[in-house]
Amino acid sequence: MLTIKPFLLNVLTKSRDKNISAIELLDLQAKIAEKIIFCEKQMTIFKKTANRETQNDEWRSREIYAAHRRMLMGIMDGVAFRFLNFDRPVLRQLAQHNQTGYLTIGFIEEIKKAEYITKKSGYYVILNDLTNYLRHGDLTIISPDKIYIDEVKTSGKSKGDQKKILDELLEMLNKKSFRMGDQIADYIRISGKPISYYQQVEQIINRSKLIPGGIYTERISPYLWVSSTSISQIMKYFKENGQLPNLPKMPFLIDDTSPSTNSLMFFDEFSPNIMPYSAFPFSEDNIVEIITGQIQIKVVVNEKELVKSFKGRVGIWSFLPEMQLLLFTTLMTLTKLKKQL
């Protein structure tokens, strides 16, 4: 079974090209779709004889192809984030729907429609079935001033019902006013630049790839401790020394921290609250190593220090639900923080 890393690196790099044209984006999606379809066919073949209890070779093979499929869709989630300007409330709304299954013969019609729209208008078109986030309609069309969603293959009453739902959703998205039942919330953009630790975290990742033992840690703020582990360096260390390197100790008291998080927590699951790694401002090489598990990041948040950092700020609760501390801050942390402020 050939490694998928070179392919992931190739399509990820192309997807992050700021000068990519609408036609080039469509060609890239066709390339990714071809690989996803291949993975789905292999998953179907191995499913017949896969045994989860004994974890036989067929089960392992199916799990590998399923992981490849998730990685490819994760790259497409990064495309959705960039073309929708990282508007996480918008992306959450678009993710509130049932996920589609495997790609079917009808996907060909979606590609044809996307090609027609792209050539006719020059707009960028995202094939929704290749993503986890874009679950309404088949195509998300990005024009200079609006978002459009197109449903390609429905008919009859279903088409009428879906059109009504899509029309209501598009109205909310374009007006930045979200409705859930009788409740309405306006999307308010807070001025100012949020605190970011991405640069420091990438430095930690790069150092873990270079030092013997492959584990590098750093406290990058009063409330944030980050550890990066390079699996290749750990394996090299074990081969040379016959034992694993010593694990680092965090600089916080356990009672002051929220449960630690790591980059593998959502390896085989999707959450609309987590930004995909393909959208992180890291190098493409590091992103591919993270999504394939070759680099593992652990994050620990000190709740007491986090509370101190927010005290005295005005309107904190206007933007805190959108705050992302490197990977994410747990709901438990947010709840405790709100009570203490």
JOZIUR-V620391 format. One record per pair of residues at least 4 apart in sequence whose ideal C-beta (glycine too) atoms are under 8 Angstrom apart, sorted by the first residue. I is the first residue (numbers start at 1). GAP is how many residues later the second one is. D is the distance in Angstrom with one decimal. If there is no record, write none. Layout:
# JOZIUR-V620391
[[I:GAP:D] [I:GAP:D]]
This chain:
# JOZIUR-V620391
[[1:60:7.0] [1:63:6.5] [4:4:5.6] [4:31:8.0] [4:64:4.9] [4:67:6.9] [4:288:7.8] [5:4:6.2] [5:283:5.9] [5:287:6.2] [6:4:6.3] [7:4:6.4] [7:28:6.5] [8:4:5.8] [8:63:6.0] [8:64:7.5] [8:67:6.9] [8:280:5.0] [8:283:7.2] [8:284:7.2] [9:4:6.2] [9:275:5.9] [9:276:6.9] [9:279:5.1] [10:4:6.6] [11:4:6.0] [11:17:6.3] [11:20:6.4] [11:21:5.7] [11:61:7.6] [11:64:5.9] [12:4:6.5] [12:63:5.2] [12:66:7.5] [12:266:6.0] [12:272:5.1] [12:275:6.3] [12:276:6.3] [13:4:7.2] [13:271:4.8] [14:6:6.9] [14:10:7.7] [14:14:5.4] [15:5:7.5] [15:10:8.0] [15:13:6.2] [15:60:5.8] [15:61:7.7] [15:63:6.3] [15:64:5.2] [15:263:7.2] [16:62:7.3] [16:66:7.5] [16:262:7.8] [16:268:6.8] [17:7:7.8] [20:4:4.8] [20:5:5.3] [20:8:7.4] [21:4:7.0] [22:4:6.6] [22:96:4.7] [22:100:5.8] [22:101:6.4] [22:102:4.8] [22:103:7.1] [23:4:6.4] [23:95:6.0] [23:96:7.5] [24:4:6.3] [25:4:6.5] [25:54:7.4] [25:99:5.7] [25:100:7.7] [25:101:7.9] [26:4:6.6] [26:85:7.7] [26:88:5.8] [26:89:6.1] [26:92:5.5] [26:99:6.4] [27:4:6.6] [28:4:6.5] [29:4:6.0] [29:47:7.2] [29:50:7.9] [29:82:7.9] [29:85:7.9] [29:97:7.3] [29:98:5.1] [29:101:6.0] [30:4:6.5] [30:81:6.3] [31:4:7.0] [32:4:6.3] [32:40:5.4] [32:43:6.9] [32:44:6.3] [32:98:6.1] [33:4:6.2] [33:70:6.5] [33:74:6.9] [33:78:7.5] [33:94:6.8] [33:97:5.9] [34:4:6.6] [35:4:6.6] [35:33:7.6] [35:37:5.9] [36:4:6.3] [36:33:5.6] [36:36:5.3] [36:37:7.2] [36:67:6.3] [36:94:6.7] [37:4:6.5] [37:66:5.4] [38:4:6.6] [39:4:6.2] [39:26:4.5] [39:27:7.4] [39:29:5.0] [39:30:4.3] [39:33:7.4] [40:4:6.5] [40:25:7.9] [40:29:6.6] [40:62:4.5] [40:63:6.5] [41:4:6.5] [42:4:6.2] [42:19:7.2] [42:20:7.5] [42:23:4.4] [43:4:6.1] [43:19:5.3] [43:22:4.9] [43:23:5.7] [43:26:7.3] [44:4:7.9] [44:58:7.8] [46:4:5.2] [46:12:4.6] [46:13:7.4] [46:15:4.8] [46:16:3.8] [46:19:7.2] [47:15:5.9] [48:10:7.9] [49:7:7.5] [49:9:4.4] [50:6:6.9] [50:8:4.4] [50:9:3.9] [50:11:7.7] [50:12:4.8] [51:4:7.2] [51:5:4.8] [51:7:7.2] [51:8:5.6] [52:7:5.7] [54:5:7.5] [55:4:5.2] [55:5:6.4] [56:4:7.3] [57:4:6.2] [58:4:6.4] [59:4:6.4] [60:4:6.4] [61:4:6.6] [62:4:6.2] [63:4:6.3] [64:4:6.6] [65:4:6.5] [66:4:6.6] [66:202:7.6] [67:4:6.4] [67:200:7.6] [67:201:7.2] [68:4:6.5] [69:4:6.4] [70:4:6.2] [70:197:7.7] [70:198:6.6] [71:4:6.9] [71:220:5.2] [71:221:6.9] [72:4:6.9] [72:58:7.7] [73:4:6.5] [73:57:6.3] [73:58:6.1] [73:59:5.6] [74:4:7.0] [74:58:7.5] [74:202:5.0] [74:203:6.8] [74:204:5.5] [74:217:5.9] [75:4:7.1] [75:201:7.9] [75:203:4.8] [76:4:6.7] [76:50:7.6] [76:51:8.0] [76:54:4.4] [76:55:4.5] [77:4:6.5] [77:54:5.3] [77:55:5.4] [77:56:5.4] [77:199:4.0] [77:201:6.4] [77:202:7.2] [78:4:6.5] [78:198:5.2] [78:199:7.8] [78:200:2.9] [78:201:4.3] [79:4:6.2] [79:47:6.3] [79:52:7.5] [79:199:7.9] [80:4:5.9] [80:11:6.7] [80:14:7.9] [80:46:6.0] [80:51:5.2] [80:53:5.0] [80:54:5.6] [80:60:7.3] [81:5:5.5] [81:10:6.7] [81:52:7.8] [81:194:6.7] [81:195:6.6] [81:197:7.9] [81:198:4.1] [82:4:7.3] [82:197:6.6] [83:41:5.8] [83:43:6.4] [83:59:5.1] [84:6:5.7] [84:7:6.0] [84:10:8.0] [84:56:7.9] [84:58:7.4] [84:63:7.3] [86:189:7.9] [86:193:7.1] [87:4:6.4] [87:100:7.9] [88:4:6.1] [88:187:7.4] [88:234:5.9] [89:4:6.6] [89:89:6.7] [89:98:5.3] [89:233:7.5] [90:4:6.5] [90:57:7.7] [90:83:5.5] [90:97:7.8] [91:4:6.3] [91:42:5.1] [91:181:6.9] [92:4:6.9] [92:180:4.9] [92:181:7.4] [93:76:6.8] [93:79:6.7] [93:80:6.4] [93:85:6.2] [94:39:5.7] [94:40:5.3] [94:41:6.4] [94:42:5.8] [94:46:7.5] [94:75:7.8] [94:79:7.7] [95:37:7.1] [95:38:4.8] [95:39:7.7] [95:40:5.8] [95:177:3.9] [96:39:7.3] [96:176:7.6] [97:38:3.7] [97:39:5.4] [98:37:6.8] [99:33:6.9] [99:36:6.1] [99:171:7.6] [100:28:7.8] [100:29:5.1] [100:35:7.4] [103:4:4.5] [103:26:6.0] [106:4:6.8] [106:46:7.4] [106:47:4.8] [107:4:6.6] [107:20:7.7] [107:22:6.2] [108:4:6.5] [109:4:6.3] [109:43:5.6] [109:44:5.8] [110:4:6.2] [110:17:5.9] [110:19:7.1] [110:28:4.8] [110:29:6.4] [110:42:5.0] [110:43:7.4] [111:4:6.3] [111:16:6.8] [112:4:6.5] [113:4:6.4] [113:25:7.5] [113:26:6.4] [113:37:6.8] [113:39:5.1] [114:4:6.2] [114:11:4.2] [114:13:6.1] [114:25:5.5] [115:4:6.2] [116:4:5.9] [117:4:5.8] [117:6:6.2] [117:8:5.4] [117:22:7.1] [117:24:6.1] [117:33:7.4] [118:4:7.0] [118:5:6.5] [118:6:7.5] [118:7:5.4] [121:20:8.0] [121:22:7.4] [123:18:5.2] [123:19:6.0] [123:20:5.1] [123:25:7.9] [124:17:7.5] [124:18:4.4] [125:14:5.4] [125:15:7.2] [125:16:5.3] [125:17:7.5] [126:4:7.7] [126:5:6.9] [126:8:6.2] [126:13:7.0] [126:14:4.5] [126:16:7.3] [127:4:7.9] [127:11:7.4] [127:12:6.6] [128:6:3.9] [128:7:6.8] [128:8:7.4] [128:9:6.2] [128:10:5.6] [128:11:6.4] [128:12:5.8] [129:9:6.9] [132:138:4.5] [132:144:8.0] [133:139:6.7] [134:6:5.0] [136:13:5.5] [136:29:7.4] [136:30:6.1] [136:33:5.8] [137:12:3.9] [137:13:5.7] [137:14:4.7] [137:25:7.6] [137:29:5.7] [138:12:6.2] [138:13:5.8] [138:14:4.3] [138:15:6.9] [139:10:7.0] [139:11:4.3] [139:13:6.7] [140:7:6.7] [140:8:7.5] [140:9:5.7] [141:6:7.2] [141:7:3.9] [141:8:7.2] [141:9:6.2] [142:5:6.5] [143:4:7.6] [143:5:6.5] [146:24:8.0] [146:28:5.4] [147:23:6.6] [147:26:5.4] [147:27:6.2] [148:22:7.0] [149:17:5.2] [149:20:7.1] [149:21:6.0] [151:8:6.9] [151:11:5.4] [151:12:6.9] [151:15:6.5] [154:4:5.1] [154:5:4.0] [154:8:5.6] [155:4:5.3] [156:4:7.5] [157:4:6.2] [158:4:6.1] [159:4:6.2] [160:4:6.7] [161:4:6.6] [162:4:6.0] [163:4:6.1] [164:4:6.6] [165:4:6.3] [166:4:6.1] [167:4:6.5] [168:4:6.7] [168:11:7.8] [169:4:6.2] [170:4:6.0] [171:4:6.0] [172:4:8.0] [172:5:5.8] [172:6:5.2] [172:7:5.9] [176:10:6.6] [176:11:3.7] [177:7:6.2] [177:8:7.3] [177:9:5.1] [177:10:6.8] [178:6:7.1] [178:7:5.1] [178:8:7.8] [178:9:6.6] [179:4:6.9] [179:5:5.0] [179:6:7.9] [180:5:7.9] [188:130:6.4] [190:125:7.2] [190:128:5.7] [190:129:4.6] [194:125:7.7] [194:129:7.2] [197:4:5.6] [197:23:5.3] [197:24:6.7] [197:27:6.5] [197:29:7.6] [197:128:7.9] [197:129:5.8] [198:4:6.4] [198:82:6.6] [198:83:5.1] [198:84:7.1] [198:128:7.8] [199:4:6.7] [200:4:6.6] [200:18:7.1] [200:20:4.5] [200:26:7.6] [201:4:6.5] [201:19:7.2] [201:25:5.7] [201:27:7.7] [201:81:7.9] [201:96:7.2] [201:125:6.0] [202:4:6.3] [202:79:8.0] [202:80:5.1] [202:81:7.1] [202:84:6.4] [203:4:6.4] [204:4:6.5] [204:12:5.5] [204:13:7.3] [204:14:5.3] [204:16:7.6] [204:22:5.5] [204:23:7.7] [204:24:4.7] [205:4:6.8] [205:23:4.7] [205:77:7.2] [205:81:5.4] [205:85:8.0] [205:90:5.9] [205:92:7.2] [206:4:6.8] [206:80:7.5] [207:4:6.0] [207:9:4.2] [207:21:7.4] [208:6:5.6] [208:7:6.1] [208:8:4.0] [208:20:3.9] [208:21:6.1] [208:22:4.6] [208:25:6.9] [208:87:7.2] [209:5:7.2] [209:21:4.7] [209:23:7.8] [209:24:6.5] [209:86:7.5] [210:23:7.9] [211:4:7.7] [211:5:5.8] [211:22:7.2] [212:21:7.3] [212:25:6.0] [212:33:7.6] [213:20:6.5] [213:21:6.8] [213:24:4.8] [213:32:3.3] [213:33:7.8] [214:15:6.0] [214:16:3.6] [214:17:7.1] [214:18:7.0] [214:19:2.6] [214:20:4.5] [214:22:7.5] [214:23:6.4] [214:31:7.1] [215:12:6.7] [215:13:7.4] [215:14:5.1] [215:15:7.6] [215:18:8.0] [215:19:7.3] [215:30:5.8] [215:32:7.1] [215:33:6.1] [216:11:7.4] [216:12:5.5] [217:8:6.8] [217:9:6.8] [217:10:4.2] [217:11:7.6] [217:31:4.5] [217:33:7.8] [218:7:7.5] [218:8:6.0] [219:5:7.2] [219:6:4.9] [219:7:8.0] [219:32:5.4] [220:4:5.4] [220:5:7.5] [220:6:5.8] [221:84:7.9] [221:88:7.8] [222:80:7.1] [222:83:4.3] [222:86:7.2] [222:87:6.7] [223:78:5.9] [223:79:4.4] [223:80:7.7] [223:81:7.9] [223:82:3.6] [223:83:4.2] [223:85:7.8] [223:86:6.1] [224:75:7.0] [224:76:7.6] [224:77:6.2] [224:78:7.5] [224:101:6.3] [224:102:6.8] [225:25:5.2] [225:26:6.0] [225:27:6.5] [225:74:7.3] [225:75:4.6] [225:77:7.5] [226:71:6.7] [226:72:7.2] [226:73:5.6] [226:74:8.0] [226:100:6.7] [227:21:6.0] [227:23:7.9] [227:70:7.1] [227:71:4.2] [227:72:7.9] [228:67:6.3] [228:68:7.4] [228:69:5.4] [228:70:7.9] [229:5:6.6] [229:66:7.1] [229:67:4.6] [229:68:7.8] [229:69:7.4] [230:4:6.6] [230:64:7.2] [230:65:6.0] [231:4:6.3] [231:62:7.0] [231:63:5.1] [231:64:7.3] [231:65:7.0] [232:4:6.4] [232:62:6.4] [233:4:6.3] [234:4:6.3] [234:10:6.6] [234:11:6.7] [235:4:6.4] [236:4:6.4] [237:4:5.7] [237:7:7.2] [237:8:5.4] [238:4:7.1] [238:5:6.7] [238:6:5.8] [250:7:7.4] [250:10:7.9] [250:50:5.1] [252:4:5.3] [252:5:5.0] [252:48:6.3] [252:50:4.6] [253:4:7.4] [256:46:5.2] [256:47:6.0] [256:48:4.8] [256:49:7.6] [257:43:5.4] [257:44:6.4] [257:45:5.6] [257:46:6.5] [258:42:7.8] [258:43:4.9] [258:45:5.6] [258:71:7.4] [258:72:5.1] [258:74:5.8] [258:75:4.2] [258:78:7.8] [259:71:6.3] [259:73:7.1] [260:38:5.8] [260:39:6.6] [260:40:4.7] [261:4:5.8] [261:37:7.3] [261:38:5.1] [261:66:5.4] [261:67:6.6] [261:69:7.0] [262:34:6.0] [262:35:6.3] [262:36:4.6] [262:37:7.2] [262:65:8.0] [263:4:7.9] [263:14:7.3] [263:27:5.5] [263:32:7.4] [263:33:5.5] [263:34:4.3] [263:35:7.8] [263:64:6.8] [264:29:6.2] [264:32:6.1] [266:4:7.1] [266:5:5.6] [266:8:5.8] [267:26:6.9] [273:55:6.6] [274:53:7.3] [274:54:5.6] [275:4:5.4] [275:5:7.1] [275:49:6.3] [276:4:8.0] [277:5:7.7] [277:10:5.4] [277:13:5.1] [277:14:5.3] [278:9:6.0] [278:13:7.2] [280:7:6.4] [282:4:4.4] [282:5:5.2] [282:8:7.6] [283:4:7.0] [284:4:6.3] [285:4:6.5] [286:4:6.3] [286:9:6.5] [287:4:6.3] [288:4:6.1] [289:5:4.1] [289:6:4.1] [290:4:7.7] [290:5:4.9] [290:6:7.9] [290:7:6.8] [297:29:7.8] [297:30:7.0] [299:26:7.2] [299:27:5.2] [299:28:5.4] [301:5:5.9] [301:24:6.0] [301:28:6.1] [301:29:7.8] [301:32:5.9] [302:4:6.3] [303:4:6.4] [303:30:5.8] [303:33:5.8] [303:34:6.9] [304:4:6.8] [305:4:6.5] [306:4:6.9] [306:19:8.0] [306:23:7.9] [306:27:7.0] [306:31:6.2] [307:4:6.6] [307:30:5.7] [307:33:4.9] [307:34:6.6] [310:6:5.4] [310:10:7.8] [310:27:6.9] [310:31:6.1] [311:30:6.6] [315:4:7.4] [316:4:5.5] [316:25:6.8] [317:4:7.7] [317:21:7.2] [319:4:6.5] [320:14:6.8] [320:17:7.7] [320:18:7.9] [321:13:7.4] [323:6:6.5] [324:4:5.8] [324:5:7.3] [325:4:4.5] [329:4:4.9] [329:5:6.1] [330:4:7.2] [331:4:6.2] [332:4:6.4] [333:4:6.0] [334:4:6.3] [335:4:6.8] [336:4:6.4] [337:4:6.3]]
